[in-house]
Amino acid sequence: FPVTIEPLNFLQKCLDIRLKTLGAEHPLVATLYNDIGLICKNTKEYEKALNYFLHSAEIRYADPNLGSNDKGSTDLIHNIVLVAKLIGKQKELPEWIKFHNT
């Protein structure tokens, strides 16, 4: 189905609210960063997608209850590497991302 700008605007508003109420390191904030990254990826805004995915990963991997222990984190790392390859930035990825992709 076609992706429109409306879901992106909605998620951005949700992100703003969650940042204010939960703080920048909360797992629900990480989920929203990932969701926004997926929309950007689907609309071929790869640079934005990569930034959102990286924000999500930084939060997820800082939380010992998430990190590499769940499928969502594995999918997130896959998306980071995929998008980075599409825009020629795979060599610029943080080492810990490269480590978790092996």
N, C-alpha and C positions, 0 to 999 in steps of 0.2 A: 504494500500500500504506500502511497506517496507520503513523504514526510513534509509537514508544513512548519512554518515558523511558530505557530500557536503553541504546540507542545514545548518548544524550546523556551518561549517566553514564560510559560507556566512553571516549568522546572527552574528557571532562573529566579523567579519570585519565591518559589519554595526554598531554593538554596539560600537566598538572602534571609529568609525567616529562620531557617535552621542555623545559619551561622550566628545570628543574633541570639537565638534562644539556647542552642546546644553547644556552641563553640566550634572552632575550626578543626578540632581533632576528633570529633564524634563520628562513629561508624555510619550514622545516617547521612552525614554530610558527605562522606566518602561515596556512599551509594548514589547520591545525587550527582556528584562530580562524574561518576561513571556513566550514569544515564544521559547526562548532557553530552558527554564524550561520544556515546553511541549515536546520538542524533547528529552531532557534527560529522562523525565518520560517515554516516549514511547520506549526508548532504554534501559529502566530499570536501568538507572544511577540515582537512587533515591536520593542519597546524593547531587549530583550536582543539580538535579531538585529542591530539597528543598531550596538550597541556592539561586538559581535564582528566585524562586517564592518569597522567603522572601525579596530579594532586590526589586523586583517589588512591593510587598505589602507596603514596607516602603515608597516608593516614592508615590504610589497611595493614601495611607491613610494620607500622609502629605499634600496632595493637597485637599483643601475643595471642589473643583469642581469635584473631582473624588470620592475618599473614598468609602463609602458604598452606594453611590447613583446610581450605575449602575450595570448591570448584569455582566460585566467583573470582577468587584471587588468581587462579590459573587462567581463566578466561580473560581477565584484565591484563595480565602480563602478555598473553597472546595478542590482544588488541594493541597494546603499546608497541610491541615489536613489529607487528604488521603495518601499522600506520607509520612508524618511524622508517621502515623500509620504503614505503610508498613515497615519502618525501625526502628520502636520502639522508636521514638523521640517525640511523641505527648506531653509528659509531659514537654519537654524542650522548647515548643513553647512559644513565648512571650504572656503575659496575654492579650494584646489587640487583638491578633489573636483568642484566645479562646473566648473572649467576642463577637467578630464579627461572630463567628461560632455558636452561640446559637440562 
